[in-house]
Amino acid sequence: MNKFYFVAAFVLLSFGAGAQDFRFGKVSVDEVKEEFHPVDKEVDAAVLYRSHNVYYRYDNGIGFTLVTDVHERIKIYTKEGFDWATKEISYYKNSNDEERVSSIKGYTYNINNGKLTSEKLGKNGIFEEEENDYRLTTKITMPVVQEGSVIEYKYTLNSPFVTSIDQTPLQYTIPINRLEVKIVIPEYLNFRKYSNPKSPLILPITESTEPFVHLNNNGRGTSRLQFSQNVYEVATNNVPALKKEDYVDYLHNYAAFLKWELTSTRFPNTTTKNYAEDWESVAKSIFNDADFQKEINRDGYFEDEVDQLVQGVQSPLEKMQLIYKFVKQKVKWNGYYGFMPESGGKTAFKKGEGNVGDINLLLTAMLKYAGLNANPVVLSTRSNGIPVFPTRTGFNYVVSVIEFPEGAVLLDATDPHAAPGELPKRARNWKGRLIRENLSSDWVDLYSGVLSSDVSVLSYELGNDMVLRGKAAESYDGLFAKAYREEVEGLSEQVLLENLEKEKGNIKISEVRQENLDSIGLEVKESYVFELQQGVDVINDKVYIKPFIFNGLAENPFKADERQYPIFFEFPMMTKKTINLLIPEDYEVESLPESSIVQINGGEGEFKFLVKQNGRYLRFEADFTLKNIVFLPEQYTALKEFYAQMVEKQSETLVLKKII
């Protein structure tokens, strides 16, 4: 598959960008009149031109500044493409300095009364926001956008943090007709570049050098600063859109991009300073520089509460449960990520609010105070990608872990619905780095190895009036229970009832009951009584009924002929669906679906379909177990067929005939 995609990319590269003028403001009538993309006619928007230039500016008395110039021209084909008329620029600050966005310019181009018109981006279309203590955002919203518009904007990002070059994007979820990237780095800074190893798209990168000369006239004469610069360039046409596929951990993890790692610096008249680190060094750096030591050993402000909470409790597991529940109730998450505490555990404890670092380091401190072997685990969220080389900037989140003799238990107190051992979806991303107080560290798997279960039972009878009446009962545990709680949180009884009846045909549901909804860690149970009209087909003296009337797998989620990216399931799972059916006295079974067992990858996935009959009582069981949650693209065909067989068995028809 990768080989095919590589060849296809180069075929697309042969489609030239023509004689378009990509200078800012030189949008043509033809660009605005274009009704659909010439290569990918289904897209809602396309980047006609993208320029991304990174270089270092030298100023007397200041030194180097890292500069990024971005220029984009985007065609909007449909209303669904309007989102591309908004651009968010995210940048960094700390307590000493910050990056700055400048030189923002933009225009929207339309055809009005047969003439090309432009509308300038005004100050009312530029918004600056503070995401948290470390991130700022400038949002650009282009004016008078409509179907057919071409928008164009440019801006400059100035950064005092010269040793950190941001990731360079090379691919979007829409096509890029013309892409020009240039990264220019002084010889004093040695960066290692990484292409995204998960992307099937490979773009050629040319490398060269060019001189830098800076003349300074200080009134007493002219001084000359001269050095060599390393240059990396990508100049290509028709970069294909990042293809959207279901069951992906995070789509942009598969986009083409370049990452930059500073390995060393050597400025004039100084020795070489090395920055390339191993993961142990990164862990030590985070522990020492991010206030972990202070935060997890600072207990003077919560001693009384914890002492009272665990008084008389001997079981370590019970202590963990009590403290975990207490922190989730005491301190609410403010929505901000970060492995570093924003305000500190003490302030968060008093205010009742904090970022991820505040809350989970506070949790770790309380667990340690109670005598448990708790430590922080730093990780990267799904939207932040996976760290491909040892760097502290690859992490943006922290959770707590307790190492028991029986195994480690991960805890995230920012999620009100998570039980011990369960992480929110945002944090289930490959592995995290456990950092102990003695500065030893290890990788920790963030995916749960425990099977979460969803067990449902439909018990119903077919009346002589051909109406199905019965009861449904379902129980969820593990991450299924967590998902259920999130789905129904805040729903009124009426909305819950409407959701249950949705897409079940002509059904009437009553006596809805829920159990353990607020008891995190216990199974959630749901039950209701139902009456289903028109749930069977009657032809002459025969009745045709699909036993899995509304809880079977009715559609294969894998429809594409081929797959580019790995298939990710949320967690290991077991689902068990049981149908108990009582048929009328004056009918008998003419034909039944047959039992079968299907496996994939030697038992990593298994589907059992069992049918039993005892007089008028019929029982159907569909048991599905998935132990492995990641399947490679080359396993896609087998997985697709596996699901096709599950759909087929749960869609088969039972035939009854009237007894004469």
Phi and psi in degrees as a GROMACS rama.xvg file:
@    title "Ramachandran Plot"
@    xaxis  label "Phi"
@    yaxis  label "Psi"
@TYPE xy
-61.8668  -37.9154  ASN-2
-64.4565  -42.5234  LYS-3
-61.3219  -44.9446  PHE-4
-64.6086  -38.3263  TYR-5
-61.9435  -44.8692  PHE-6
-66.5281  -43.0203  VAL-7
-60.5073  -37.2216  ALA-8
-61.6989  -41.118  ALA-9
-73.5835  -27.5959  PHE-10
-63.9196  -42.449  VAL-11
-65.6126  -32.5761  LEU-12
-63.9806  -21.9593  LEU-13
-76.3135  -12.716  SER-14
-78.4899  102.989  PHE-15
-68.3947  158.898  GLY-16
-85.1441  1.08969  ALA-17
73.5311  -158.845  GLY-18
-102.779  32.8842  ALA-19
-64.831  148.743  GLN-20
-99.2701  112.406  ASP-21
-95.9452  7.74241  PHE-22
-64.3032  144.578  ARG-23
-58.8061  131.111  PHE-24
90.2143  -4.51182  GLY-25
-99.4362  44.6196  LYS-26
-71.9671  138.326  VAL-27
-100.097  161.581  SER-28
-61.5331  -39.9025  VAL-29
-60.8983  -38.0752  ASP-30
-63.7809  -41.1151  GLU-31
-72.4234  -34.7782  VAL-32
-77.5945  -18.0836  LYS-33
-56.9422  127.772  GLU-34
-93.9534  -25.6883  GLU-35
-154.407  161.641  PHE-36
-71.4899  135.116  HIS-37
-67.8276  -22.7554  PRO-38
-103.708  -46.0754  VAL-39
-117.941  90.7332  ASP-40
-70.9036  -11.7814  LYS-41
-91.7581  -8.17934  GLU-42
-74.861  151.183  VAL-43
-88.8719  -16.858  ASP-44
-159.604  164.529  ALA-45
-150.876  147.447  ALA-46
-85.9077  113.133  VAL-47
-73.9019  -33.2017  LEU-48
-156.153  135.458  TYR-49
-136.318  125.624  ARG-50
-120.327  130.129  SER-51
-134.284  104.548  HIS-52
-116.918  128.181  ASN-53
-120.799  130.742  VAL-54
-156.656  170.598  TYR-55
-110.16  126.453  TYR-56
-99.8598  139.441  ARG-57
-112.857  127.896  TYR-58
-124.718  136.317  ASP-59
-60.3364  134.345  ASN-60
83.4353  -15.2345  GLY-61
-112.901  -41.1364  ILE-62
95.1141  -145.826  GLY-63
-84.3154  144.336  PHE-64
-128.624  134.965  THR-65
-85.5254  124.274  LEU-66
-119.794  134.998  VAL-67
-124.855  119.415  THR-68
-105.364  127.745  ASP-69
-123.749  133.322  VAL-70
-134.717  123.368  HIS-71
-132.257  140.204  GLU-72
-123.695  122.07  ARG-73
-126.366  135.417  ILE-74
-99.0393  128.946  LYS-75
-102.716  115.533  ILE-76
-91.952  -38.8379  TYR-77
-134.078  171.198  THR-78
-62.01  -32.792  LYS-79
-65.0445  -16.0895  GLU-80
-91.7092  3.12728  GLY-81
-62.5716  -25.8749  PHE-82
-57.7809  -26.4553  ASP-83
-76.23  -3.90144  TRP-84
-87.2721  2.48588  ALA-85
-118.956  130.232  THR-86
-121.663  128.527  LYS-87
-109.662  126.934  GLU-88
-111.547  114.748  ILE-89
-103.888  136.716  SER-90
-148.508  170.805  TYR-91
-108.794  150.401  TYR-92
-145.528  159.562  LYS-93
-136.238  -167.72  ASN-94
-70.1404  -16.3546  SER-95
-105.83  -31.0045  ASN-96
-157.578  174.129  ASP-97
-155.406  156.572  GLU-98
-77.2989  157.839  GLU-99
-137.63  139.798  ARG-100
-98.9966  133.695  VAL-101
-142.738  174.309  SER-102
54.4845  41.4036  SER-103
-76.9853  125.911  ILE-104
-137.378  145.491  LYS-105
-162.451  152.103  GLY-106
-143.131  149.476  TYR-107
-113.472  131.272  THR-108
-112.532  133.029  TYR-109
-137.698  167.223  ASN-110
-103.989  115.976  ILE-111
-123.216  124.464  ASN-112
53.3125  37.8645  ASN-113
81.0521  1.3383  GLY-114
-117.705  148.365  LYS-115
-76.2068  123.615  LEU-116
-123.43  156.849  THR-117
-132.225  146.031  SER-118
-124.363  123.673  GLU-119
-77.4431  140.766  LYS-120
-67.5147  120.786  LEU-121
-97.8863  175.048  GLY-122
-63.2086  -27.2584  LYS-123
-73.5368  -4.84048  ASN-124
-103.754  7.70253  GLY-125
-120.601  121.275  ILE-126
-124.195  135.11  PHE-127
-112.235  131.682  GLU-128
-132.921  151.35  GLU-129
-104.807  109.1  GLU-130
-68.9767  -47.2999  GLU-131
-161.484  -164.358  ASN-132
-67.977  -12.3616  ASP-133
-123.051  -12.1668  TYR-134
-127.155  136.361  ARG-135
-118.325  155.73  LEU-136
-136.282  132.052  THR-137
-111.084  123.389  THR-138
-108.488  129.431  LYS-139
-108.589  121.831  ILE-140
-116.371  112.466  THR-141
-73.9632  146.361  MET-142
-84.4406  162.2  PRO-143
38.5825  48.2813  VAL-144
-81.9489  135.202  VAL-145
-144.559  172.872  GLN-146
-60.1128  127.056  GLU-147
100.344  -12.0738  GLY-148
-63.2176  151.328  SER-149
-115.083  127.163  VAL-150
-111.033  149.788  ILE-151
-145.097  133.087  GLU-152
-147.958  160.43  TYR-153
-146.761  153.842  LYS-154
-158.92  166.313  TYR-155
-126.567  134.908  THR-156
-112.24  119.783  LEU-157
-105.598  127.338  ASN-158
-127.017  130.216  SER-159
-80.4166  -8.82342  PRO-160
-89.3395  78.518  PHE-161
-73.1683  -12.511  VAL-162
-93.9509  5.14641  THR-163
-127.681  111.433  SER-164
-100.375  126.719  ILE-165
-65.0334  157.797  ASP-166
-56.1027  137.037  GLN-167
-100.206  110.821  THR-168
-74.3702  139.335  PRO-169
-122.005  -1.28416  LEU-170
-154.028  142.568  GLN-171
-120.293  179.499  TYR-172
-83.3615  4.34261  THR-173
-126.296  159.075  ILE-174
-64.702  152.904  PRO-175
-117.626  112.173  ILE-176
-68.6719  -43.7196  ASN-177
-136.851  124.682  ARG-178
-122.784  126.474  LEU-179
-130.567  117.276  GLU-180
-124.767  135.41  VAL-181
-141.996  122.576  LYS-182
-117.189  120.055  ILE-183
-119.892  120.373  VAL-184
-125.854  127.982  ILE-185
-59.1862  150.054  PRO-186
-62.5431  -17.7807  GLU-187
-70.7575  -19.8733  TYR-188
-114.8  118.324  LEU-189
-101.532  112.823  ASN-190
-111.14  142.758  PHE-191
-100.463  132.525  ARG-192
-101.876  144.959  LYS-193
-127.897  127.719  TYR-194
-82.6388  153.803  SER-195
-67.4372  113.794  ASN-196
-69.7392  -15.2463  PRO-197
-90.4173  -7.5966  LYS-198
-87.8201  132.122  SER-199
-77.604  -8.63616  PRO-200
-95.303  125.31  LEU-201
-116.763  120.879  ILE-202
-108.151  138.873  LEU-203
-68.9967  138.938  PRO-204
-121.573  124.19  ILE-205
-96.6694  142.792  THR-206
-122.89  139.185  GLU-207
-156.526  -174.814  SER-208
-131.174  154.55  THR-209
-147.575  151.978  GLU-210
-80.6236  156.616  PRO-211
-126.449  129.194  PHE-212
-130.11  127.576  VAL-213
-127.027  123.086  HIS-214
-104.12  133.589  LEU-215
-123.999  116.27  ASN-216
-100.842  106.561  ASN-217
-98.2614  13.7881  ASN-218
92.1301  -24.241  GLY-219
-105.836  0.371438  ARG-220
149.124  -179.229  GLY-221
-114.177  126.551  THR-222
-101.591  157.613  SER-223
-129.591  122.847  ARG-224
-108.381  121.09  LEU-225
-138.301  133.315  GLN-226
-156.351  171.86  PHE-227
-95.8288  152.426  SER-228
-126.426  139.483  GLN-229
-88.5943  131.261  ASN-230
-119.825  131.693  VAL-231
-123.867  127.877  TYR-232
-134.151  142.967  GLU-233
-126.005  123.064  VAL-234
-137.411  107.73  ALA-235
-151.67  162.57  THR-236
-111.083  148.363  ASN-237
56.5867  62.3983  ASN-238
-75.5526  122.145  VAL-239
-67.1211  154.486  PRO-240
-66.0549  146.396  ALA-241
-67.0255  114.604  LEU-242
-72.5594  131.398  LYS-243
-82.1168  132.132  LYS-244
-137.51  146.332  GLU-245
-75.4834  165.796  ASP-246
56.5897  49.8765  TYR-247
-117.804  140.162  VAL-248
-61.8985  -50.5212  ASP-249
-159.818  117.307  TYR-250
-54.5504  -43.6265  LEU-251
-69.9294  -8.89928  HIS-252
-64.8798  -15.1653  ASN-253
-110.241  8.08412  TYR-254
-78.1842  152.998  ALA-255
-74.6052  130.99  ALA-256
-159.99  169.255  PHE-257
-117.886  134.671  LEU-258
-110.635  150.71  LYS-259
-126.103  126.2  TRP-260
-118.083  123.014  GLU-261
-72.9416  121.3  LEU-262
-101.527  -32.66  THR-263
-165.875  161.53  SER-264
-130.716  147.172  THR-265
-148.979  95.6907  ARG-266
-87.9949  160.433  PHE-267
-54.5503  137.601  PRO-268
65.7087  22.2063  ASN-269
-131.861  163.806  THR-270
-86.219  163.937  THR-271
-68.8134  134.372  THR-272
-115.123  121.202  LYS-273
-91.3279  138.534  ASN-274
-117.971  -19.4163  TYR-275
-60.2549  129.887  ALA-276
-129.396  163.183  GLU-277
-96.1621  174.333  ASP-278
-65.5473  -30.6118  TRP-279
-63.6632  -41.2873  GLU-280
-66.7973  -39.2014  SER-281
-61.5169  -44.6551  VAL-282
-61.2966  -42.9019  ALA-283
-64.5242  -40.4115  LYS-284
-62.5563  -44.1393  SER-285
-63.8954  -45.2925  ILE-286
-61.5835  -40.8005  PHE-287
-79.6547  -35.2465  ASN-288
-94.3127  -18.0101  ASP-289
-101.985  17.5444  ALA-290
65.9835  20.5545  ASP-291
-60.5972  -44.9705  PHE-292
-56.9069  -47.6728  GLN-293
-67.7716  -43.823  LYS-294
-66.5373  -43.5652  GLU-295
-84.033  -6.72137  ILE-296
-113.113  7.48905  ASN-297
-95.7255  109.457  ARG-298
-128.918  -0.314818  ASP-299
-64.5234  -18.295  GLY-300
-96.9607  -7.25662  TYR-301
-128.267  5.86847  PHE-302
-53.9091  -48.5597  GLU-303
-61.2328  -44.2844  ASP-304
-63.7749  -44.6778  GLU-305
-69.7199  -40.361  VAL-306
-57.917  -44.3606  ASP-307
-68.2222  -36.1086  GLN-308
-65.4013  -42.3559  LEU-309
-105.098  12.1316  VAL-310
-58.7048  124.029  GLN-311
79.7669  -2.63735  GLY-312
-89.1769  124.839  VAL-313
-102.119  -30.6397  GLN-314
-71.1928  123.431  SER-315
-58.7211  -38.6308  PRO-316
-64.6584  -39.1255  LEU-317
-68.6177  -39.1303  GLU-318
-58.9988  -45.7102  LYS-319
-58.1546  -47.109  MET-320
-60.9652  -45.1585  GLN-321
-64.9219  -45.2336  LEU-322
-69.9139  -40.8815  ILE-323
-60.577  -45.6111  TYR-324
-65.3976  -39.8006  LYS-325
-62.3488  -45.9776  PHE-326
-64.5852  -41.587  VAL-327
-63.225  -33.4974  LYS-328
-80.798  -31.0788  GLN-329
-81.5141  -39.9938  LYS-330
-125.671  121.513  VAL-331
-95.8038  146.89  LYS-332
-75.9482  134.286  TRP-333
-89.1231  4.86153  ASN-334
92.5794  -2.96377  GLY-335
-98.2249  138.087  TYR-336
-81.9548  -171.243  TYR-337
122.765  131.086  GLY-338
-83.1712  -13.9795  PHE-339
-90.2629  139.983  MET-340
-65.7928  137.37  PRO-341
-82.846  -47.2459  GLU-342
-118.63  -10.9897  SER-343
97.5568  150.296  GLY-344
-60.3185  -38.8344  GLY-345
-63.94  -46.3317  LYS-346
-66.1398  -43.1033  THR-347
-61.9224  -38.4034  ALA-348
-63.4975  -40.5461  PHE-349
-75.9992  -40.1713  LYS-350
-77.5981  -25.5012  LYS-351
80.7336  21.0994  GLY-352
-155.962  145.95  GLU-353
-171.802  172.679  GLY-354
-84.6918  -176.938  ASN-355
-58.2933  -44.6942  VAL-356
-62.3968  -44.396  GLY-357
-56.0207  -51.0008  ASP-358
-72.1106  -48.0612  ILE-359
-78.7523  -23.4882  ASN-360
-76.1949  -34.1399  LEU-361
-61.9946  -44.7256  LEU-362
-58.2212  -45.3167  LEU-363
-60.6674  -42.5661  THR-364
-62.0181  -43.387  ALA-365
-65.851  -41.6532  MET-366
-63.4032  -42.1806  LEU-367
-63.6755  -42.2326  LYS-368
-60.2774  -33.9408  TYR-369
-81.5799  4.53045  ALA-370
91.685  12.1094  GLY-371
-93.8719  150.201  LEU-372
-83.1837  74.0746  ASN-373
-105.849  143.41  ALA-374
-148.972  161.459  ASN-375
-79.9248  152.144  PRO-376
-126.283  116.988  VAL-377
-90.4475  146.86  VAL-378
-153.112  172.851  LEU-379
-112.523  130.343  SER-380
-69.67  165.536  THR-381
-58.2987  -41.3442  ARG-382
-72.6874  -11.6641  SER-383
-96.7356  -2.8967  ASN-384
83.885  -169.678  GLY-385
-117.212  127.167  ILE-386
-60.4045  122.365  PRO-387
-98.3187  -9.7617  VAL-388
-149.019  160.001  PHE-389
-63.6522  107.765  PRO-390
-157.171  138.659  THR-391
-73.0444  -22.3159  ARG-392
-72.7994  -11.0206  THR-393
-76.6677  -10.8865  GLY-394
-104.598  145.625  PHE-395
-145.33  20.1916  ASN-396
-157.083  156.366  TYR-397
-144.047  140.644  VAL-398
-128.011  177.846  VAL-399
-110.302  151.198  SER-400
-136.61  140.927  VAL-401
-112.499  126.66  ILE-402
-94.9419  101.984  GLU-403
-93.1639  159.397  PHE-404
-57.8238  -29.6417  PRO-405
-82.1494  -11.6925  GLU-406
142.21  169.82  GLY-407
-86.6825  145.767  ALA-408
-123.634  120.941  VAL-409
-88.8216  143.552  LEU-410
-136.323  135.03  LEU-411
-133.285  104.316  ASP-412
-80.7053  0.826348  ALA-413
-79.7512  -14.4637  THR-414
-105.632  110.884  ASP-415
-66.6317  -18.5956  PRO-416
-100.415  -1.53714  HIS-417
-87.6257  132.397  ALA-418
-89.3079  165.103  ALA-419
-53.3562  134.341  PRO-420
91.0165  -5.28114  GLY-421
-113.75  129.256  GLU-422
-109.064  151.446  LEU-423
-64.4231  159.162  PRO-424
-54.7265  -39.1305  LYS-425
-60.1268  -27.0152  ARG-426
-99.8188  -7.3677  ALA-427
-85.8768  84.5097  ARG-428
-142.282  90.2991  ASN-429
64.0665  -110.428  TRP-430
-131.21  155.214  LYS-431
-116.82  164.442  GLY-432
-106.42  111.35  ARG-433
-76.3308  128.218  LEU-434
-119.765  113.46  ILE-435
-87.9591  163.892  ARG-436
-66.1556  -26.0608  GLU-437
-82.2987  7.29809  ASN-438
73.0266  10.0479  LEU-439
-77.5189  156.428  SER-440
-149.261  156.35  SER-441
-148.615  157.55  ASP-442
-78.8359  142.999  TRP-443
-126.937  130.111  VAL-444
-71.15  126.73  ASP-445
-90.19  -10.9801  LEU-446
-86.6814  133.312  TYR-447
-66.9507  133.897  SER-448
-91.8595  -1.92581  GLY-449
-90.3798  135.267  VAL-450
-70.8753  123.308  LEU-451
-87.4721  143.091  SER-452
-120.791  149.329  SER-453
-134.597  107.093  ASP-454
-115.179  121.658  VAL-455
-126.261  145.685  SER-456
-133.17  124.124  VAL-457
-111.192  116.743  LEU-458
-117.343  115.73  SER-459
-150.373  164.234  TYR-460
-126.99  151.472  GLU-461
-95.6452  116.494  LEU-462
-81.4225  166.002  GLY-463
-63.511  -20.5061  ASN-464
-84.5143  6.67821  ASP-465
65.9325  27.1951  MET-466
-104.689  138.517  VAL-467
-95.1822  124.977  LEU-468
-128.755  135.129  ARG-469
-179.307  -157.987  GLY-470
-135.305  140.39  LYS-471
-113.139  136.812  ALA-472
-137.252  135.885  ALA-473
-142.649  140.925  GLU-474
-129.732  140.555  SER-475
-124.161  139.739  TYR-476
-134.167  171.853  ASP-477
61.0783  -137.486  GLY-478
-73.4076  -19.0497  LEU-479
-65.5984  -42.9171  PHE-480
-64.5789  -41.23  ALA-481
-60.4059  -45.0986  LYS-482
-64.0894  -38.794  ALA-483
-63.9577  -45.3878  TYR-484
-60.6636  -40.484  ARG-485
-65.6992  -36.8476  GLU-486
-70.0809  -38.0563  GLU-487
-98.5085  -4.29097  VAL-488
-57.7134  127.423  GLU-489
81.5691  -0.921693  GLY-490
-78.1879  138.877  LEU-491
-75.1469  165.323  SER-492
-60.0286  -37.4467  GLU-493
-67.0318  -44.5746  GLN-494
-66.4199  -39.5934  VAL-495
-59.8088  -43.396  LEU-496
-63.5464  -43.3452  LEU-497
-62.5329  -39.5923  GLU-498
-65.3959  -38.0983  ASN-499
-66.8767  -36.0803  LEU-500
-80.6827  -16.4754  GLU-501
-61.7793  134.249  LYS-502
61.3509  26.6053  GLU-503
-112.798  13.4216  LYS-504
81.059  -153.208  GLY-505
-83.0646  80.2354  ASN-506
-121.989  149.396  ILE-507
-125.234  122.772  LYS-508
-114.053  140.59  ILE-509
-147.331  172.878  SER-510
54.1229  47.8293  GLU-511
-73.9439  130.724  VAL-512
-131.618  143.368  ARG-513
-129.3  141.863  GLN-514
-128.419  144.218  GLU-515
63.8958  26.095  ASN-516
-62.1863  -36.3505  LEU-517
-100.228  3.94897  ASP-518
-98.9397  81.85  SER-519
-59.4449  130.581  ILE-520
105.254  -20.7545  GLY-521
-97.7865  160.392  LEU-522
-61.4102  138.015  GLU-523
-92.1876  134.076  VAL-524
-121.498  141.54  LYS-525
-136.982  137.95  GLU-526
-147.376  156.822  SER-527
-163.317  160.957  TYR-528
-100.562  143.328  VAL-529
-139.061  157.904  PHE-530
-135.711  118.724  GLU-531
-113.673  112.983  LEU-532
-83.8398  151.708  GLN-533
56.0161  38.1928  GLN-534
-93.4512  -1.91229  GLY-535
-133.847  163.037  VAL-536
-113.256  130.549  ASP-537
-114.977  120.235  VAL-538
-129.39  114.663  ILE-539
57.9503  -120.993  ASN-540
-103.778  18.0888  ASP-541
-116.664  147.775  LYS-542
-117.964  129.676  VAL-543
-113.264  125.948  TYR-544
-143.022  135.937  ILE-545
-92.0976  111.076  LYS-546
-54.5671  -37.6746  PRO-547
-83.7234  75.5693  PHE-548
-63.7026  -35.004  ILE-549
-151.291  8.8446  PHE-550
-120.671  15.6133  ASN-551
-91.8558  167.182  GLY-552
-80.5155  104.086  LEU-553
-92.9714  -14.7123  ALA-554
-145.127  138.489  GLU-555
-76.0439  120.633  ASN-556
-71.8761  -11.4716  PRO-557
-108.515  102.49  PHE-558
-111.575  -24.0116  LYS-559
-65.2483  153.143  ALA-560
-73.1001  -28.6677  ASP-561
-144.093  170.801  GLU-562
-137.255  138.463  ARG-563
-99.6978  -35.3541  GLN-564
-112.876  159.776  TYR-565
-59.372  152.802  PRO-566
-96.7236  124.228  ILE-567
-113.253  125.975  PHE-568
-97.6944  155.992  PHE-569
-65.9869  -38.1776  GLU-570
-167.18  160.502  PHE-571
-61.6421  141.578  PRO-572
-148.016  159.391  MET-573
-137.89  123.285  MET-574
-118.68  136.564  THR-575
-130.577  116.694  LYS-576
-114.984  123.01  LYS-577
-120.561  132.599  THR-578
-116.681  121.699  ILE-579
-110.723  116.445  ASN-580
-123.688  128.944  LEU-581
-107.782  121.774  LEU-582
-95.7281  159.247  ILE-583
-62.9569  156.884  PRO-584
-64.4949  -30.9154  GLU-585
-94.0819  20.5446  ASP-586
-127.413  153.837  TYR-587
-135.347  162.593  GLU-588
-78.4843  127.005  VAL-589
-94.5359  -40.9761  GLU-590
-150.121  144.149  SER-591
-122.518  147.884  LEU-592
-60.6157  150.253  PRO-593
-92.3362  148.714  GLU-594
-70.2665  152.75  SER-595
-161.928  160.016  SER-596
-133.414  129.187  ILE-597
-127.512  139.024  VAL-598
-128.137  159.539  GLN-599
-135.113  139.243  ILE-600
53.4691  48.7151  ASN-601
64.3255  29.3975  GLY-602
102.85  2.29838  GLY-603
-62.9622  -28.8409  GLU-604
-134.334  139.903  GLY-605
-144.301  140.739  GLU-606
-129.754  122.81  PHE-607
-114.148  128.402  LYS-608
-121.774  113.432  PHE-609
-121.376  137.411  LEU-610
-126.738  131.312  VAL-611
-134.051  145.936  LYS-612
-131.187  134.649  GLN-613
-136.378  88.6047  ASN-614
65.6374  -123.365  GLY-615
-82.0463  -5.73274  ARG-616
-96.2315  127.261  TYR-617
-119.084  142.678  LEU-618
-131.985  128.988  ARG-619
-123.778  132.625  PHE-620
-126.714  131.545  GLU-621
-125.106  103.527  ALA-622
-109.151  125.68  ASP-623
-124.273  127.647  PHE-624
-126.221  130.877  THR-625
-128.396  108.389  LEU-626
-91.3222  -34.1894  LYS-627
-99.6065  134.417  ASN-628
-106.142  -1.94606  ILE-629
-125.463  125.669  VAL-630
-123.673  135.45  PHE-631
-77.2416  158.39  LEU-632
-54.2935  -34.8785  PRO-633
-71.414  -11.7527  GLU-634
-95.6216  2.19415  GLN-635
-62.6032  -44.6353  TYR-636
-59.5744  -43.371  THR-637
-65.3744  -39.4279  ALA-638
-66.9424  -41.3439  LEU-639
-60.5095  -44.1706  LYS-640
-67.0178  -37.9822  GLU-641
-58.2843  -46.7291  PHE-642
-68.6095  -34.1619  TYR-643
-61.8425  -38.5097  ALA-644
-70.2211  -34.8662  GLN-645
-64.3286  -43.806  MET-646
-63.2122  -43.3626  VAL-647
-60.7968  -46.2043  GLU-648
-66.6927  -38.7748  LYS-649
-80.5797  -3.60157  GLN-650
-108.315  -0.308205  SER-651
-69.018  156.303  GLU-652
-107.394  136.639  THR-653
-91.4616  135.339  LEU-654
-115.48  125.672  VAL-655
-112.381  146.631  LEU-656
-127.447  148.707  LYS-657
-74.1115  137.284  LYS-658
-78.5889  126.259  ILE-659
